[in-house]
Amino acid sequence: MDFGLTDEQRLMQDMAKDFAEKEILPTLREDEANHRFRPELVKKMADLGFFGCALPEEYGGNGYGFLESVLISEQIAKVSGSWRLPFNMQNIGPAITVNKFGNEEQKRRFIPKWISAEAFGFFAITEPNSGSDVVSMRTTATDRGDHWEINGQKMWISNAHVGDWGLLYACTDRASKYKGLTCFIINLKETKGVTTKAIETKLGLHCAPTGEIYFDAAKIPKDSVLGEVGQGFQICMWQLNNTRISCASGAIGIAGGAIDAAIGYANDRTQFGQKIGSYQMVQAQIADMVAEHEAAQLLVYRAAWLKDQGLPNQHQTSIAKLFASEAAVHAALDTMKIFGSYGFSTEYPAERFLRDAQSLRVVEGTSNIQKTIIAGISLGDAVNR
Ligand SMILES: Cc1cc2nc3c(=O)[nH]c(=O)nc-3n(C[C@H](O)[C@H](O)[C@H](O)COP(=O)(O)OP(=O)(O)OC[C@H]3O[C@@H](n4cnc5c(N)ncnc54)[C@H](O)[C@@H]3O)c2cc1C
């Protein structure tokens, strides 16, 4: 067992930290206030090679794995939870899924576009009445002989209104339930019958676009199917087990950012003639946050490492996602407490860490859903894949 990082991994961490501090931090307050997504930042991240992890070099991959992706995106999320999202959209979501299930033509055509950020990616599963229960989705794809016709609505989709190419999950045969879903590769901007709308009412992740997608007799080519017709549920679960690790990396990033802010403030703020960090109750808060954070980091790194070894990891990934996202919310809440009234102010970062961390308990399967996966595998009802 080796807990150390290689020199190269440390170099990547430093590069990501430097990028976040120089490119994201200086305008973050203004960007957050204006809910501003900056496409040029995604391109710059692509130029630094951030989106090629766990992908073959022949399609533009960088030769690194999930662990390196986690290490980079953790550093980005430490500064801003919003800017962790492009890792899912350009790399861990559509690109890795197409690499696993796509044919050679699809791999050559799409993966380089996502890695280079020539195309902004997305994956559309959730609907107004279908979230955790993926099989209940109502969006349909009907075989019209020479094309597929898509009808329905997707909701809460990251990159919906800025996305180019991405993955759409739709129902091709309702009676077949789990075997009645199919995954399609689709272009949101170039397909007639597709409209998108931004969701402007989010609590956090203000620099990350989220929206709705409407399909009204949208026509897509026959060769848009990823994998086999009816394989969509399997592809979706495989994909979520990967995007979950990206979400978990965001959680350890946000917790790390919150803890740094809490420690800085505890060492600076004086009450009753002493630094508040000298009081045992504040020390206990810091100790709990730090201990939970380090445990979360180890769980997330272990799950990423298992993925890189090609070993079963669904159990460990769900444990990492559950623990890290709950720990991030806890760290953000205690950071707010340590900041006192300033924790309640939007002038200070504590409240943003909390708003962004809350999203991680929901996305890629809620904390309850992670518990059902962990319990199911622990009890022997499901196999760890
Ligand atoms: C910022 C943001 C970005 C997102 N990006 C995307 C995206 O890019 N693509 C995409 O497809 N979706 C995306 N989502 C949607 C997200 O994945 C879903 O919201 C999530 O899966 C939960 O679905 P739901 O909101 O419909 O909740 P529901 O499934 O309705 O759940 C409501 C509550 O019931 C609980 N619950 C449900 N079923 C069970 C059960 N069996 N056992 C115990 N408890 C249960 C849940 O834990 C939750 O507390 C995003 C959401 C947000 C907030």
The ligand as an ORCA input file, in Angstrom:
! r2SCAN-3c Opt
* xyz 0 1
  C     -27.042     21.536     -9.992
  C     -27.618     20.281    -10.561
  C     -27.079     19.745    -11.715
  C     -27.623     18.576    -12.265
  N     -27.092     18.084    -13.434
  C     -27.701     17.009    -14.032
  C     -27.250     16.551    -15.307
  O     -26.290     17.062    -15.879
  N     -27.929     15.517    -15.904
  C     -28.994     14.909    -15.311
  O     -29.572     13.998    -15.900
  N     -29.440     15.319    -14.083
  C     -28.820     16.352    -13.433
  N     -29.264     16.796    -12.207
  C     -30.423     16.136    -11.588
  C     -30.066     15.230    -10.415
  O     -29.248     14.164    -10.834
  C     -31.393     14.742     -9.806
  O     -32.000     15.877     -9.240
  C     -31.169     13.676     -8.751
  O     -30.892     12.453     -9.377
  C     -32.392     13.490     -7.839
  O     -33.573     13.432     -8.566
  P     -34.848     14.304     -8.104
  O     -34.385     15.679     -7.893
  O     -35.911     14.043     -9.097
  O     -35.242     13.726     -6.690
  P     -36.199     12.482     -6.384
  O     -35.690     11.262     -7.054
  O     -37.615     12.854     -6.610
  O     -35.959     12.327     -4.818
  C     -36.569     13.181     -3.850
  C     -36.146     12.687     -2.472
  O     -36.608     11.333     -2.285
  C     -35.522     10.504     -1.967
  N     -35.692      9.194     -2.595
  C     -36.099      8.916     -3.871
  N     -36.138      7.593     -4.082
  C     -35.704      7.006     -2.933
  C     -35.501      5.645     -2.516
  N     -35.707      4.611     -3.344
  N     -35.062      5.424     -1.256
  C     -34.836      6.457     -0.411
  N     -35.011      7.754     -0.740
  C     -35.436      8.027     -1.984
  C     -34.273     11.205     -2.512
  O     -33.099     10.813     -1.805
  C     -34.635     12.671     -2.284
  O     -34.302     13.042     -0.980
  C     -28.731     17.935    -11.625
  C     -29.244     18.486    -10.454
  C     -28.704     19.637     -9.922
  C     -29.307     20.191     -8.662
*
